[in-house]
């Protein structure tokens, strides 16, 4: 059984930085992409970033490209999301996600979800 444990959410001022962590377990020998989705108040859950199991490379939603950086420690199945230059519109609940799809971008591709962690960007 796959389990995802998140940490790193909190309150930060605009322009500040946060790093989210997602520790995954239970994958066995299966291939999983691990990524992040977020859901702002009144909005649908949307893709943020992920690392593909197909090529091991990180990719991003246009809204965060150049500001967020994802990385993965494969030996521990740990995903980091470094969030820089944060904006108020980044405020959302961020969810760690795991999927067997090679390049997930949609919620219906996600096989497992973390519990979510609140990120609030406010002055």
NORCORPE-V557284 format. One record per backbone hydrogen bond with DSSP energy under -1.0 kcal/mol. CO is the residue of the C=O (numbers start at 1). NH is the residue of the N-H. If there is no record, write none. Layout:
BEGIN
co=<CO CO>
nh=<NH NH>
END
This chain:
BEGIN
co=<3 5 7 10 12 13 16 18 20 21 22 23 25 27 33 34 35 36 36 37 38 39 40 46 48 49 50 51 52 57 59 61 61 64 64 67 69 71 73 73 77 78 79 80 81 82 83 86 87 88 92 93 94 95 96 97 98 98 99 106 107 112 117 119 120>
nh=<25 23 21 120 122 16 86 83 81 7 79 5 3 30 99 51 97 48 49 95 46 93 43 38 61 36 59 34 56 52 50 64 65 67 68 84 82 80 76 78 24 73 22 71 20 69 18 15 90 91 119 39 117 37 114 35 111 112 33 109 110 98 94 92 12>
END
